[in-house]
Amino acid sequence: MSMIVKAEGPSGRAKIHSDGPKHALGLVQYLRTIGYNAWIEDTNGNEIDEKALKMAIRSRHEDTPRRVS
């Protein structure tokens, strides 16, 4: 799933393409810690609900079979 992280902050605007939801969420969190207003959009420009994205990641992680050593 391709996403775009957008942000506005002290030194201007940022637009970063991401192919991974974890990566996109990490970027948004980082940008917010350094003073940016950041959000995630799909490739059509629609804002993605971060809570729903986190739940989808958690759900996918729980469905993944664990390797037993």
C-alpha positions in Angstrom: 0.0 0.0 0.0 1.6 3.2 -1.1 1.1 6.3 1.1 2.3 9.9 1.3 3.3 11.5 4.5 2.7 15.3 4.4 3.8 17.8 6.9 4.0 21.6 7.4 6.4 23.1 9.9 9.0 25.6 10.9 11.2 25.1 7.8 8.4 24.6 5.3 6.5 21.7 3.8 7.5 18.1 3.4 6.1 15.3 1.2 7.5 11.8 1.6 6.4 8.7 -0.2 6.2 5.5 1.8 5.3 1.9 0.8 4.9 0.7 4.4 2.4 1.6 7.0 4.9 1.2 9.8 7.3 3.5 8.1 4.6 6.1 7.4 3.5 6.1 11.0 7.1 6.4 12.2 7.7 9.3 9.9 4.5 11.1 11.2 5.5 10.6 14.8 9.1 11.8 14.2 7.9 14.9 12.3 5.5 15.8 15.1 8.3 15.6 17.7 10.3 18.1 15.8 7.4 20.6 15.5 5.7 19.7 12.3 1.9 19.2 11.7 2.0 15.8 9.9 -0.5 13.4 8.4 -0.8 10.5 6.1 -2.6 10.4 2.8 -3.3 7.7 0.2 -2.2 8.3 -3.4 -5.5 9.9 -4.2 -5.0 12.6 -1.6 -7.4 11.2 1.0 -6.3 11.4 4.6 -5.7 8.0 6.2 -7.1 7.4 9.7 -3.9 6.7 11.8 -5.8 4.7 14.4 -7.3 2.4 11.8 -3.8 2.0 10.3 -2.3 1.1 13.6 -5.1 -1.5 14.2 -4.5 -3.0 10.8 -0.8 -3.4 11.5 -1.5 -5.0 14.9 -4.1 -7.3 13.3 -1.7 -8.4 10.6 1.1 -8.9 13.2 -1.2 -11.1 15.3 -2.2 -13.2 12.3 1.4 -13.9 11.3 2.5 -17.4 12.4 5.3 -17.3 14.9 8.4 -19.4 14.3 9.1 -21.9 17.1 12.8 -22.5 17.8 
